[in-house]
Amino acid sequence: MEPPSDARRTFLPSATGRGAPQGLADGRCHGHQPRHRRLGFVLGLARGGSAYWAYYQLSGFLVSMFLGILLLSAVQSLQDLKALGVTILAAAVTRAVLALYFFFSFVRGHKPYLRT
């Protein structure tokens, strides 16, 4: 597989170990990175990689780690965990009710605008 174009370059080294840029299309960006590749972001920046794609790859990981740290500090008892579960369940039910309202108010009965 050829390395991606300059617009798709990232800061993570490829799995081949040659330091070639890695794109999102090859599916290797979500795998485990060994210890010697932790500075891949800085090395990619030095080699002219795209900050956009590096942010795109790292944002999910960083948000998950930050959320985990917040949950560890916020959930200190079983009551806290139950309250968090009730809050998430209430948000899911509210979203489902709003989706049903939108469907029955605006979508139902209209012909789709799909063309073949």
Secondary structure by P-SEA (a helix, b strand, c coil): ccccccccccccccccccccccccccccccccccccccaaaaaaaaacccaaaaaaacaaaaaaaaaaaaaaaccccaaaaaaaaaaaaaaaaaaaaaaaaaaacccccccccccc
